[in-house]
Amino acid sequence: MNSVLRIDSSPRKGTSVSRDLADKIIARLDADEIINRDITGGLPAVGEAWIGANFTAADERSEAQRAELALSDELVGELKASDTIVISLPIWNFGVPSTLKAWVDMVARAGVTFSYTAKGPKGLLEGKRAILAIASGGTEVGSEIDFATDYMKHVLGFIGIHDVEVVAADRMMVDADASIAKATAAIDALAA
């Protein structure tokens, strides 16, 4: 079974380039199951109660602590259940939308998605593939002012997902047609 987790972080629904790229990527993949997670409605910020619950051993957590981590556990469960993760994201002000950062905070959990070893952190979600569907108005993906792409690659690698591909329609405000053509070619080149 090939399960795909789709995460959307652009609040634009019908006119989002990153969502459109994700649609095309999903159509290209040979998915048996697609889990959709739209995070644009916002995720709760990690607070003191969440941190306390997260750093309490699972078998010692109170009912309130389990409730505090319920959404995080659900998000981590989606990652664990998926073979491929497709993340659609616009580059906003050179970085990722705040909702995507909140998602990262919810899923990067010591002992759950990564562990600390004598050689440094080790990701626990190995053997998965991720595809970033990125759109930007003026920021060139991979340039010195793109703080989104390398950040997402680092975060995914940190939790064990090292097979990360990028499909980008960047600099849309400069030449939208060329950007879309480049992204379409990248999608056509993806392995199903």
Buried (B, 14 or more C-beta within 10 A) or exposed (E): EBBBBBBBBBBBEEEBBBBBBBBBBBEBBEBEEBBEBBBBEEBEEBEEEBEBBBEBEEEEBEEEBEEBBEEBBEBBEBBBEBBBBBBBBBBBEBBBBBBBBBBBBBBBBEEBBBEEEEEEBEBBBEEBBBBBBBBBBEBBBEEEEBBBBEBBBEBBBBBBBBEBBBBBBBBBEEEEEEBBEBBBEBBEEBEE
